[in-house]
Amino acid sequence: NAGVTQTPKFQVLKTGQSMTLQCAQDMNHEYMSWYRQDPGMGLRLIHYSVGAGITDQGEVPNGYNVSRSTTEDFPLRLLSAAPSQTSVYFCASGMMVNTEAFFGQGTRLTVV
Amino acid sequence: KNQVEQSPQSLIILEGKNCTLQCNYTVSPFSNLRWYKQDTGRGPVSLTIMTFSENTKSNGRYTATLDADTKQSSLHITASQLSDSASYICVVSGGLGGGADGLTFGKGTHLIIQP
């Protein structure tokens, strides 16, 4: 049982490049979300989804896009990377938004 | 504004000692409160989840308490071990009263266990 799988674990991008962070879960969870974690800031919600075909913005959505074409996958796209997007990104999933959430291992992104 | 405040920000204790971490929240309406453990370089892992009607919940050496009237929770760690060194995050689920998805996160308590 893999749980929540994030790839890649580490990534270095140049300013202006685009990339997609992958997130997949094998627990048939309806709810999935993306967070970024910065020192002293705690976890901040970027985007979330309550089911396939449904996405919504979180607290810090600017510069990021998401889609949810299947229940299993919830990729996060950086359109034009900026140094301010240097952070650790976590994907999470749960049966519903108000049930226990399971987190992936994180993607450490550096934008130079 | 919905908030989750954790204290202390950081704590250092000797191996074998007990400690208590605090979480105060203003989220309303309230659905549940969760404690997560996050090891350095890893994703958060759930320790407990408590609803309005639950006052105490244990997970091994971890015991969480909830006072929904005063909107306070605590996480007590008994007989600490070196592996307890981590950040502990309190999260309150409050439906539309919380963050955009109904979850409000605390900034965490960084716990260091010294041998």
Interface residues (C-beta under 8 A of the other chain):
Chain A: V4 Y31 S33 G40 M41 G42 L43 R44 L45 Y48 D56 Q57 G58 E59 F90 A92 V97 N98 T99 E100 A101 F102 F103 G104 Q105 G106
Chain B: S31 N32 R34 Y36 G41 R42 G43 P44 V45 S46 I49 I89 V91 S93 G95 G99 A100 D101 G102 L103 F105 G106 K107 G108
